[in-house]
Amino acid sequence: MLQKQANADTKYDIPVPNRIPPEPFSDGRESTRGSPTYYVIFSVLAAILSIGFAIKCKSFYFKLAFAVAALYLLHYAVGRMEK
């Protein structure tokens, strides 16, 4: 009797979802875009140059554009260092 009840219950069960296999472990050598350290160094140097240009410019709008670019580059560098 218990077996019949179990068969009747399984008829209305939802199907089991397909499981996504886990990603294989990587050693980090498959990246072809370069090392993250180079991106951080490049963005910090570009931010320093942008700050220098912002100081030298006479126009307010160029100063603003260079300051925004420097902030964005520094934000990017800090974000990459936190990973």
N, C-alpha and C positions, 0 to 999 in steps of 0.2 A: 504494500500500500504506500509506503514511504517512497519507493522508487517511482511509482506512477505520479505521485505528487511532485517529485523533483523534475521529472520529464515535462510535466505540464507547466511548471514554473519557468523552466529554461526556454520554453517556446516563446515567451513574452519578454525575455531579456533583451537589452539593447546589444548590438554587435560591439565587439571589442575594437577600439580604435587602433589604426595602424601606428606602430611605434616608429619614430624616426631614429635610425641608428646613431649612436653618439659619434661625434667627429673624432678622427684619430688624433693622437698626440702629435704635435709638430715640434721640430727642433729649432724653428725660426729661420731656417735657411731657404725656405721656399719663396720668401718675399723678394720681388725683383724691383721694388720701388725705392730701395735704399734704406739706410738705417734711420730709425727715429731720432738718433742723436744728431745727425746731420740736419734734419729738419728744425730741431730746436736751436742749434747753433745758427743756422741760416736765418731763422725768424728773429732771433735776438739781434743779430748784426743788422738786419734790415730795419728793425725797430729803432736801433741807435742811429742809423743813417736817416731815417724818417724824422726822428726828433731833431737831428742836426739841421735838416732842411726846413723844418718848422720854425726853428729859431732864426735862421738866416732869411726867410722869406719876408717880404714887405706887405704882401697882400694878406688880408685877414682870411680869405677863403682858402688860399693855399696853406696857410698855417693850420686852419681847421682840418683840411683834408689830410695833411701829413700827420697831425695829432691823432686823428681817427685811425689812420693806417697803423700808426705806432701802437695804439691801444689794442687794435685787433691782433697785430703780430705778437704782442706780449701775452695777450689772452690765449692765443694758439700755443705759444711756447709753454706756458704754465700748464695748459691742458694736456699737452703731450708728456710733460714731465711727471704728471700725476698718474699716468697709466702705467 
